[in-house]
Amino acid sequence: MSTAARDDDWAHLGAVGSNLARLASDFDSRTWGYSKLKDLLIAHPAFDIKYESPGDGKQKVVLTRRKGA
């Protein structure tokens, strides 16, 4: 997560997922009972999730960080 984080400690979920795939190619959120990485992080007590609009009518992006960051 730290490699994908911005200066404010929030990281785009897509970047976190890409880093996970690169660093732990066998990682699969379905192993933990969640169909999506977002759902796994929402359920995990150590992570915060928020949605941010980039503006200009673009779709909101999902951001995550470790709690207390």
KAZIKA-V665242 format. One record per residue. N is the residue number from 1. PSI is psi in whole degrees, -180 to 180 (* if undefined). Layout:
{{N	PSI} {N	PSI}}
This chain:
{{1	-38} {2	-30} {3	-20} {4	-9} {5	145} {6	-178} {7	-26} {8	13} {9	-5} {10	141} {11	142} {12	132} {13	-36} {14	-40} {15	-38} {16	-45} {17	-40} {18	-42} {19	-41} {20	-44} {21	-36} {22	-41} {23	-31} {24	79} {25	-19} {26	-1} {27	135} {28	120} {29	-24} {30	-26} {31	-31} {32	6} {33	15} {34	133} {35	-22} {36	151} {37	-39} {38	-45} {39	-39} {40	-45} {41	-34} {42	-41} {43	-22} {44	130} {45	-11} {46	-1} {47	145} {48	149} {49	140} {50	160} {51	137} {52	135} {53	124} {54	-4} {55	-176} {56	30} {57	11} {58	157} {59	144} {60	148} {61	154} {62	129} {63	151} {64	158} {65	162} {66	140} {67	144} {68	1} {69	*}}
